[in-house]
């Protein structure tokens, strides 16, 4: 059922071409206005005397200052603004079987920070403040399906982290349910197969971050039947299935758990609240919270008007990047099995010091101009065309980030790429990565987003 969905790219509801045209049409039709405004003009928000930004309800999220101290890496102390959103939101996808194929009910959703306004989003994408209607708007569509889901309907249910460099210990509930009754397909929703979603993910900024993180939790090899006809899969796709199911690996799970536990015990991460006005290297203007050197990111205020949202108009802060980022996995066949080069990465907003991250993750500095680049960055950037398996621009979450997009890549290493690695890196099969993904706060959102990009056909 799920494997058939993975291998089905045309269906009785919508062809892939029709889905692309639907997104383009919604971009043309839905009226969207995002206007940069002074912080003082953001309705229902206030700026404290320390420079932090809060919603007057006390809910949603806030922008606060933090001081970070760590003995990890070359920079051991810094201050920065961060998004504090202690609520656990819903990222949910509703599925239903039609003629032996599993379909996913996806939404054409507009977020104020989206690069291209409309992107393919989960069925339900809502903070706790949203679905409890703190904004006094309409209840999100399909919420009751997830709130009232029976255990036998749940295909996936995990608490997963958000961006650790921008959010302070933020998590969302990633959930996929399968229903059997009639489902009303509301405006701005369409049924899609998993194959179609993966096909659309090969296009720049088409499938949003929340969809990618939810789908990353599906371990497809668990749904593979020995009798399934996998002739539609590419050789690479079959290699990914093998990596996802085999117990043959360079290192066993006991080794990986000891490696990660040792690093978490070795390094300290201390985070303290601090006034934004007192942060060296940062300045607060009427319109921005920005570094003096204009590096990394800034915080802006916006007034948003979107025709088809639960609330048509509102104000809020957004985090705007100062450059495009890079997220990439290097993969290599070791003893006939694909292994992923994974790093343990410390970020200031992490729950538990370190999370597993892609081989290369450059989000907070201009990696293209850096004199000393992160390990393996040059290898990724200089990869030959035949080594590049996946290469697209993917958006970060447009509800909090303003037009942030990162280059997402999968690179296959050549025969000369070394097996030996620095302390913070290791080789894992896809099966081992999914073992960590079953639990909270092990795999960061950049790592999960790239997993959803793996193509099988």
N, C-alpha and C positions, 0 to 999 in steps of 0.2 A: 504493500500500500504506500509506504513512505518512499521506498526505492522507486516504485513506479512514478511517484510524484517528482522525484529527483530527475528521472529520465524523460519526463513529459514536458515538452516546451510549446506544444500547441494544444488547446483544449476547446471544449464546446462552449465555454463562456466568453473567453477573450483570447485572441491571438496575441503574441508578444508585440507585434506591430501595433495592434489596437491599444494595448496597454501604454505603449510609448506615446501614441497620439493622444490618449486620454490625459496623461500627465501634462503634455504640452498644451492641450486645450484648457485644462484647469489653470495652468499658469497664465493663459491669456484672459480667462473669464473672471477669475476671482480678484476682486479689488484688494490690493495690499498697499499699505502706507507705513513706512518705518522712518520716523523723523528723529534725528538727534536733537536733544533738548538739554538745558541745564538741569543739574540734579535738583535744584530748588523748585523746578516746574513739574517734577514727576508726581502726579496725583497719587495719593494714598501711600507715598513713601516719605521718609524723613531722613535727614543726615544728622547724626549725633555730633556732639562737640569734639569727639575723637576722630571724626571723619568717616565712620562706618555708615552703611546704608541699610535701613530696615523698612519692611512693610508695616503700615500702621496697625494691621490686624495682629501683628506678632507672629504671623504664619508665613507660608511660602518659603522665602530664603532671605539671607542677608549677605552683604559684602563686609567682611571684617579684616582687620590686620592681624598677622601672626609673626612671631619671631621663631625661627627654626635653628636648632643646634643639633649637630650630628658629627660623628667621627668617620662617616662614610664619604668617600670622594675627596676632591681637591678643595671644594668650598664647604667649610664646616659651620658657617653661620650666615644667615641672611634674614631679611624681612620682606614680606609681600602681602598684598591683599589675597583673600581666598573666599570662595563661595561656601557659606555655612548653611546647609539645608538638611537638618536632622531627620526630616520625614522620609519614610520608605514609600516610594511611588510604585505604580503598576506599569509594567511593560508587558502587555498580554496579546497573544495571537490566538484567535479562534479558528479551529479547523473542522472540516467535515468531509466525509468520504462520499464520493460520487463515482459510481461504476468502477469501484476497486482502486480509485486514485484519491489520495488525500489532497484537499485543496485548503489554501490559507486565505482567510478574509483580511485583505490589506486595505489600508486607507491612504488616500491622497491628502496629505496633511501639510499645512503651511505653518512654519515657525518663523518668528520675526528675524532670526539670525541666519536663516537658510540662504545659501549662495544663490539658489534658483527658485526660491519661494516654496514650490510644491515638491515634496519627496514622498517616496513610498514608505509608509510608517506602519507600525503594528496596529491591530484592531483597536487596542486600548493603550493610550499613552497619557498617563495622568499622575500628577502629584497627589498626595493625600489631601492637600488644601483644595485642589481642583475637584476631586470626586466627593469631598465633603461640602463642596459648594461655598467655600469661604468667600469666593468672589461674587456670590449671589447670581451666578450664571446657571446655564442649563447643566443637567447631569450628563457626564460623558456617555456617548453611545456604547451599548453592549456591556456596560459596567456590571450589571446584575449577573451575566453569565459567569464572570470571574469570581465575584463575591460569593456566589452560591454554587460554585463548581463542586461536584462530587469527586471523591478520590479516584474513582474508576475513569473519570473524564480527563484527568490530568496526565499529560505526556511529559511535561517538564515543569519544575517548580524550584527556583533557586533565588537566593539573595546574592546579587553581584555588585561589585564596586563600580563607581564612576571614575572620571579622570583624577588620579591622585595628586597631580600638580596644581589642580584648579579647585577641587572640591575638598572639604574637610570631612573625611570619613563618611562619604555619601554612598548609599546603596539603594538599589531598586529591586523589586520582586520581578524576576523574569519568569513568565509563565506561559505555557502553551496548553490549551485544552481542546479536546475533541468531542463534539456534540453530535447527536443523531437526529434531533428534531428539526423542524422547519426554522430557517433563519432568514429574517427579513434583511435584504441587502439595501442599506440606506444609501442616500446620495453620498458620493465621494468614497465609496467602498467597492471593491471588486474581488472576485475569487481568482486566485492564482495558484499554479503549481509551484513546488519548490524549485523545479528546473527553470521556470520562468523568472522567479525571483533572483536566482543565481545568474541567469543570463543578463538581467537588468543591472545587477551589481557590477558587471563589467563596464558599465557606462559611468562616466564621471558624475558624481553627486546625484545619482538617481534613487538609490536605496539608503534610507537614513540610518544613523548610528544605532538607534534603538532597535530597529529591525535586525540589524547585523548582530547585535549582542544577544538578542533572544534566540535567533536561529543558530548561533554558534554552539548552543548547549545541546543540540541534537547530534548524538553519536550515531551516524548513519549505519555503521557496520552492525549495530545491534539489531537493525531491522532487515538485515540481508538474509535471504533464504538461499540455501545451497542450490535450490532448483530455479532461482531467478535467472532470467536471461540478461546478462550484463554485457552483451555484445555491443550495446550502444555506448558503453563507457570507453573512454580513451585508455591507452596504456598507463598514462599518468593517473587517471581516476582509479584504475584497478590497483595501482601502487599505493594510493592513498587509503583505499579500503584495507589493503594488507597491513599498512602501518597502523591503522585504527583498530585492528583486531588481533594482531600477533602478540605473543609474549616474548618473542626473540628481540632483544635490544642490546645496545652497547652497555648500558648500566641498568640495574634493576631498580624497582621502586624504593627499596630500602636505602639504596645509595642516594637517590634523589631526595628523599625525606631527610636523611642525615645532612646532606649538603645544604639544603635550604634552612633547616633548623640551626645548623652551625652558623650560617651567615646572619640569621635573625638574632642569634645570641651574641654574636661578635660585635654588631654595630648598634649604636644608640640613636634614637630619634626622639627629640624633645621638642614639643610645640607649645608655645605660650601665646595668649592673646596680647596684642600690643596696639596702641593707637595708630591709626593710619597717618595722622598728621605728624607723628614722631618717627616715621620710617625713613632712614637715610636713603638717598638715591631716588625717592619717590616724591612727587608733588601732587597736590590736589588743586585743580582749577574749577571754575564753575561747571565745566563740561566733562572733565576727565580726571581719573586717578591714573597717573602715568609716570614711568621712570624718567629721570632727567636725560638719560642717554637714549630714550625711546626704544629700548630693547624689550624682548619677551612678550608682554601683553599690556593692555590698558583696560580700564573700566569706563564705560560710557553710559549715559542715560538716554532712553528712547521713548517716544510715544508711538504706539502701534495701533493700527486699524486694519482688521482682517474680517471680511464679510461673513465667513462661514464658521467662526469659532463660537465656543460656548459663551464667551464675552466678546463683543464686537470691537471694543476699544479699551486700551489700558496703557499704563506706563510701567517701566521696569529698567533696572540696570542690565547690561550685557558685557561680557568679557570679550574683547576684540584682540586677536593675535596681531603681532607685528611682523610676522613672516609665515610662510607655508612650512609645514613640518614634513617629516619622513618617518614612516613605520614600515619595517621590512623583516621578513623571515628569510634566513638562508636555510635551505634544506639540502640534504646529501644522503645518497644511498650508502649505508654501512652494512656490510654482510647481506646485501640484497634487499634491505628494508629502508624506506625513507625515514630519516631522523630530522627533527627540527632543532635548530640552534637557538636555545632559549637563554635569556639572561634573568638574573634576580635583580630587580631594580627597586631602589629606595626612592619614594616620593613623599613629600611632606604631609599629604593628606591621607596616606595609607592607614588602614586599621592596624596592621600588624607588621610595621617596619618595611617589609619587602613583599612584592608580588612578582610573579613570573611575567615577563614582558617579551616582546619580539626581539630578535637579534639586534636590530637598530631601532631606537625610538628617540627622535630628535624633535621636540615640540616647543622648546623654550628658548632656542637660540638659532641664529642663521647658520645652519650646518654647511651651507655651500661656500661660506666665506671664512669658516673657522680654520685657523692655522693648525691646530691639533684637533682632529675629528674623533668622535667616539670610535671604539673598536669596530671594525668590519664595515664602517660607513663608506670608505673609499671602494671597498670590494663591491658593495651594492651599487654605488653610483657608476662604477666602471664596468658593470656586467655586460657581457656581450649579448646581442639580441636573442641568440638561441638559449641563453640561460634564463631569460625573463619569462616567467610563467604567468604572472599577473602584474599589471601596472595601471592603476587608475587613481584619480583624485576622489577622495571620500570625505564627506562633511562630518564635522563634529555636531553635537546636539544643538540645534538652532534655537531652542528655548532658553539657553544660557550663554551661547557663544555666537558672536557676530561674524558671519561669513568666514568661519574657520574651516579650512580644508587641508588635508594632509595627503601626501603621496603614499599610497599603499602598494607594496611590492612583495612578490614571492620570487626568490632567486634560487636556481639550482646550482650548487657548487660544482666546480670542475674537479677532476681527479687529483689535482695538486693541492686542493684546500685541506689544511691540516685537521687531524682528529683532535690533537691536543688543544686545550682552550685555557683562557685566563680564569682566575678564581671564580668570577661571578657568572660564568657561562657553563652550560652543559648541553648534551645531546639527548633529546627525548623523542620517542616514537609518538605518533598521534594517539595511540592507545594510552600512553602514559600521561599525555597532556589532558585527555578526557578524564583520567582518574583524578587529577587535581581539579578539573572543572566541575566535578560533582559536588564540590564543597565551596563554602563561601570564602572570598578574599584570598584566593590563591593565584588566579589568572587575571591580569589587568584588562581593562576594556580595549586597549589597543591590540593586545594579543588575541582577544576573543573576536574582535572585528575582522582581523585577518583570517581567522579560521573559517569564518562564514564565507570568505571569498574563494575557498578551494572549489575548483571546477572538476566535475567528474565525467563530463561528456564533451 
